[in-house]
Amino acid sequence: MQEDKNLLVFSGGGIRAATFALGALEGIRTEKAADVFRHVSAISGGGLTLAALICWFRSKKDDINANPLTADDETFDAFKESVIKRMLKKGLWQDIIWH
């Protein structure tokens, strides 16, 4: 039997795409659907939010409950705040992408 493998894709479009991707992650979290997706892909603006999610996981690698998509409201709000701060401060995305 073949396992379903759903792909989540965030499109490009600059800051609007990054904001939309953040909203999509919040919707996925609200619906408790994070385990539905096996793969994630993104380009351009959508990639900014995905990069922030990857950096979040890297920074919390020792914390098993750090997944903002399955964690409590406080954890998701902290993740969301970190993404929004990066969106508002020009140049911080380079730090995410290269570190």
N, C-alpha and C positions, 0 to 999 in steps of 0.2 A: 504494500500500500504506500503510495506516495504522500509525503507530508506536504500540507499547504505551506507555501512560502510567500508571504505578502511583502511587498516592497513599498516603503514610504519614500516619496520623492519630493524634495523642496525645490521649487523653481527659482530662477534668477529674477532680478528686477530691483536690485539695490535695497535700500532701507525698507521699502514697502514689502518686498519679498521676505526680508529678515523678520519683520514684524508679523507678517502673516504666518510664517513658520513657527514663531513663538506662540501665536494664538492656536495653531494646529496642535502643537505639543500640549498646550493647556487643555484643549478639547479631548485629546487622546487620554490624558490623565483623568479628566472628569468622568469619562466613559469607562475608565479602567480597562483600556484596550491596548496598553503598552505591549503586552505579550503576544499580540496578534501579528506584529511586524517582526520579521526575521532579518531584514536588510533595510538600510537607509542610504539614500543618495541625495546629493544636492549640488547645485551650481550657483555661483555668484552670490546674490543676496541671501538666498536660502542657505547657502553654505556657511554664511556667517553664524547663523543660529546653530547649525549642526556643529561647527567648529567649537562654539561655546559649550555645547553639550558634551563634546568629547573632552574638552579641557576640564569641565566640571568632574567628569568621571575620573580623569587622571589625578586631579587634585584630591579626590576623596577615595582613592583606590583601596585604602585600608578600612573603609567604613562600608560594611555590607548593606546598610540601609540608606546609602547616599543617592540612590537613583531618584532624581527629582520627579520622574514620571510615576513612581509607585510609592514615594515617601509621603510624609505628612504635609499639611498645608505650609507649615513654616519652612520646610526644606524647599518646596517648589517656589515659594515666594522669594527665598534667598537666591535661587537659581535665576528666576525671572528678573530680579533686581540686577544681578550681575550682567545679564545679557543686555538689559536696557542701558545700563551705564556704559557698556562698550559701544552700543549704537550711538550714544550721544557724544562720546569722546573720540574725535577723529584720531586715527593712528593706532588705537589700541588693538584693532583687529590684526595688525601685523604681528603684534606680540602673541596673539592666540595662534595664528597660522604657523609661525616659525618656531614656537617653543613648545 
